[in-house]
Amino acid sequence: MTTITIPFNRPAIVGRELDYMADAMRGGQTSGDGRYTKLCHAFFETTLGVKKALLTTSCTHALEMSALLLDFQSGDEVIVPSFTFVSTVNAFVLRGAQPVFADVRPDTLNLDETKLEALITPRTKAIVVVHYAGVACEMDTIMRIADAHGIPVVEDNAHGLFGTYKGRQLGTFGALATQSFHETKNFTCGEGGALLINDPALIDRAEIIREKGTNRSRFFRGMVDKYTWVDVGSSYLPSDVLAAYLWGQLEQREAIQTHRGRVWAMYDECLASWAAANRVTMPNVPDGCEQPFHMYYLLMPSLEARTAFIAHMKEQGILSVFHYLPLHLSDMGKSMGGQVGDCPVTEDVSDRLVRLPLYNNLSETDQTRVIETALMFRA
Ligand SMILES: Cc1ncc(COP(=O)(O)O)c(C=O)c1O
C-alpha cells in the first residue's frame, strides 16, 4: 500500500493558538462565552456586519438551532440542494421537516435559482442555500423569490466565510447563516461553528436555545436577577478553549487567505491547458463573486476517469477526494421520496468531481508535486 505523503487536508498552527488556549485554561474560565468567545463574536459582527454572531459547537448545531428558531414542525417543507452535506437537511428533518431537494447549476454547483420558485408550496418553511466552495449562489434572484413568498432563507456558509456577492459578505443575506470551523475549513478549532443572525427578531431566542433553553445570557448581562428554563434548547456553545484556538486562527486571516489564494491560483494556472486537452472542467467563479479559496475541485469527464485519477494520484502518495453524494438518492433521501432523475445535474457532477489538496501549510514544493502528478494523467 502506498504511503500518503500529501494528504487532502492537514490542520496547521498558523499563529498564537497554543498561547491563547493555555491562557484560556489558566484564566479561570474554560466553559463557554468567556473572553475568547467574546472576541470571536465581536470579530464576526464587525468584519461581516451581521447583527449577532454566536459560536456553536459545529455548523451542524448552528443548522439545528436554525430549525428550532424557525419553529419547524412536523410536515413543514424545507427546500435544500441535493448536492450538500447531510447536516444541511438533517438539522431540519430532526424537527420533522420534509426535504424538497433542489438541483444545482452545472457551472457553480449552487442551488439552481431558475428552478426554485417551482419548488415552493404553502408548506415551505425555509429555503436553505449552500455557497459551494465559497462561491456565492445567485442571491439577488433567490432573495427576491424568497421575499415575494415571505419565506426565510438560511445560508449554509460552511465553505464561504469571507466570500462576497456583489461586494457583500456571504452570511449577511439570509435571516440566518451558519459557519463551520471543522478541521477542513479555512479557519478551524477542530470542531466548531457559528450562527450568524441577520433578523434581529431572532436574537433573544437564539441565545436561549443555545443555553439549554434558559435565559442565562440575560442573567449574565444583569437583565434578569435569576435564570430559569424559558424555552426549548440544548447545549450549543463551545468551550472558551476552542474559541481561543479559533481566535488564534482568525487573527491570521490575511496570511491564511493570501496563502490559500496563491495555492488556488497556481492550480488554476498550471492545470488549465491539461484540463482543456483532457475534457476536465475547472471551477467557475462568476463575475461579482469573490471566493475565499476554500476548495480547488475539478470535474472529470466521467466517473471512470475520476476513479482512475484518484488512483493515479494515490499511487504517488497524494490524496485527492470526491465530495457529496446526491442526498435525494441516499437511503434517507429515497425513504422520503427521492428518485433517480429528480436532480440530474447533481447526479452527474457528484460522480465526476474531485478535490485537490488545499490547506494552510501546503508548501509550494508539495503543490508542485500534486500538479506534476496530475499533469501526467490522461483522461
Ligand atoms: C455545506 C456544509 N454544511 C455543513 C457542514 C457541517 O459542518 P460541521 O462539521 O461543522 O458540523 C459541512 C461539513 O463540511 C458542509 O460541507
The ligand as an SDF file (V2000), in Angstrom:
LIG
                    3D

 16 16  0  0  0  0  0  0  0  0999 V2000
  -22.1210   22.5720    3.3420 C   0  0  0  0  0  0  0  0  0  0  0  0
  -21.8330   22.0120    4.7030 C   0  0  0  0  0  0  0  0  0  0  0  0
  -22.6960   22.2510    5.7010 N   0  0  0  0  0  0  0  0  0  0  0  0
  -22.4920   21.7930    6.9430 C   0  0  0  0  0  0  0  0  0  0  0  0
  -21.3780   21.0450    7.2540 C   0  0  0  0  0  0  0  0  0  0  0  0
  -21.1960   20.5280    8.6570 C   0  0  0  0  0  0  0  0  0  0  0  0
  -20.1650   21.2070    9.3230 O   0  0  0  0  0  0  0  0  0  0  0  0
  -19.7200   20.7640   10.7840 P   0  0  0  0  0  0  0  0  0  0  0  0
  -18.7520   19.6240   10.6080 O   0  0  0  0  0  0  0  0  0  0  0  0
  -19.0570   21.9890   11.3580 O   0  0  0  0  0  0  0  0  0  0  0  0
  -20.9260   20.3770   11.5380 O   0  0  0  0  0  0  0  0  0  0  0  0
  -20.4420   20.7570    6.2480 C   0  0  0  0  0  0  0  0  0  0  0  0
  -19.2500   19.9710    6.5470 C   0  0  0  0  0  0  0  0  0  0  0  0
  -18.2310   20.0470    5.9430 O   0  0  0  0  0  0  0  0  0  0  0  0
  -20.6750   21.2450    4.9330 C   0  0  0  0  0  0  0  0  0  0  0  0
  -19.8490   20.9750    3.9220 O   0  0  0  0  0  0  0  0  0  0  0  0
  1  2  1  0
  2  3  1  0
  2 15  2  0
  3  4  2  0
  4  5  1  0
  5  6  1  0
  5 12  2  0
  6  7  1  0
  7  8  1  0
  8  9  2  0
  8 10  1  0
  8 11  1  0
 12 13  1  0
 12 15  1  0
 13 14  2  0
 15 16  1  0
M  END
$$$$
